[in-house]
Amino acid sequence: MYDFIIIGGGIVGLSVGMEICSKYSSAKLLIIEKEKKLAQHQTGHNSGVIHSGIYYKPNSYKALFAKKGSNSMRDFALQHGLNYDICGKVIVASNESELPLLDHLFKRGLQNGLDIQALNKEELHEKEPYVNGVKAIHVPMAGIIDYKQVSEKMADLIQAKDGEIMLAEEVKKIVETEDEVIVETEQKTFKSKFLINCAGLQSDRIAMLAGYDADMKIVPFRGEYYKLKPEKRYLVNHLIYPVPNPDFPFLGVHFTRMISGEVDVGPNAVLGLKREGYRKTDFHIKDVAEVTMYPGFWKLAKKYMKEGIDEMVRSFSKKKFVESVQVLMPDIEADDLVAAEAGVRAQALRSDGSLVDDFFIINGKNSIHVCNAPSPAATAAIEIGKEVCKQIPEQLFLKIQSS
């Protein structure tokens, strides 16, 4: 009998496990991951940005945890000798019509307690000489890191404190009673006093297996990227983002310096036809059927029809993608970009067509389900781990300590 079972071996599940092992060293912990390696999905396909929290609604989980998480992630990297770079970010208004949106974003950043600066055109070009912009926000605390490397270190820390990690075990059945949780995989059966669901792209399905229907479904959006050729990396000094479109729930095509020295350009966001599909040709009939039969999807599609079509066109036309890139960086040509690995964002959608805008946690009888943790969840992972542990019933920890 385990004290805790965590389903999901991405950075959120590992952060929860690390926090449990740190605070309650006597707890018997098991992390179950269906893949043969840890951090294979959202974490392993992450752009590596340490976010500041500027975009998010004040006092939301995302705003609070991104701000705190950027500091705790940096401290974690320092403590364990992991490579990171607080390189800063500029958010750029490319024309006068975007200035009211930029001003609103600047005020939101101040509301979220961030030490940010407004840049005029000359100040922007001192930092980013090749960017097309009339004004910008400088976000100095933004940075980059390798979240897969972070996850590996978290796993080491968990195992050093006798936490168990079991790979290649896909959960098929969950029975939650008043006293325990029984978790069945294809090969084994495990029992635990408490279950924590951190399954990312599969989190809604795991919650349903445990008997919880939260009026939401995970809809996968594939983020398609290019990389700048090495000889053009000089064009980018910081992370460079456009002013986000308030009518579309993604940040737009941006430039991301990577800890490896590469520069990613993207993403182009399109509906994924497979929850864990990273290629245009990936297709899974069950995943497609679930999305297309879900009433919230058609309400969302109607609302964002124009933006969705534009994203699809850019997905299949490099020429159109390059045109969107040139709005911010006119010197980039099609030959400067080479195709890069895509990622998939697990976005929770409600039946009324509204996107779940914040991290979303469900409390069960003997379980907690983290059912919406897209970006900036990697940045916020350590803080999410702390929050999940706070929500575990205190009497359970007292029982573990006394046993």
Order of alpha helices (4+ residues) and beta strands (2+ residues): beta-alpha-beta-beta-alpha-beta-beta-alpha-beta-alpha-beta-beta-alpha-beta-beta-beta-beta-alpha-beta-beta-beta-beta-alpha-alpha-alpha-alpha-beta-beta-beta-beta-alpha-alpha
